[in-house]
Structures are given as C-alpha cells and as structure tokens.
Amino acid sequence: MSTYGYIRWLLRPDLDDDAPPHTYAFRCLTLIEGDGDDRECDAKSPVSTDPTEPQTWAFAHLRDHPDHTSYAEVTEHPWVMWRGGPA
C-alpha cells in the first residue's frame, strides 16, 4: 500500500541575503538585410548588476552602427520555490 501527499508550493522573488543578484543587459534587435533572409544584429551588451551600464553599451553600439535603433532589455531576477504546507 502506498501513501501519497500533496504539497503546496509558493513561487516568490528571492530576497534572501544569499540570492543571486538582479542582472541587466541589452541586445540589438535591428534586422540586417541578407540574401533574402533578414536576421537580427545579435550584438549584446555585457551582463551587469548596474542597469545603466548596458544602456551605455547601447549608445556606443548606435555610434558604431547609426542605423541600429532597436533594442531589448534582458533582465534576470531570481525567484525561489517555497513549500507552503499540505495542499
């Protein structure tokens, strides 16, 4: 005979002192024309815990490539699962 139990889980932001840091980056979304097959630039900033550093990279990338005007922010925020007791 087997006994099964259900566990209720809670997903929440990891705010503990030992949690990984929040990180930020930008990537260039500008389409580069190819031989009938457009693709994204694929350039990416370094990952940083300071949200302004990737913004500085985006302006430098724009200086080097004046037609690259579309970007996406890539953020990482740690989350953790907690046992919330029986369901």
Salt bridges, closest charged atoms under 4 A:
ASP16 OD1 - ARG12 NH2 3.55
GLU40 OE1 - ARG27 NH1 2.87
ASP67 OD1 - HIS68 NE2 3.85
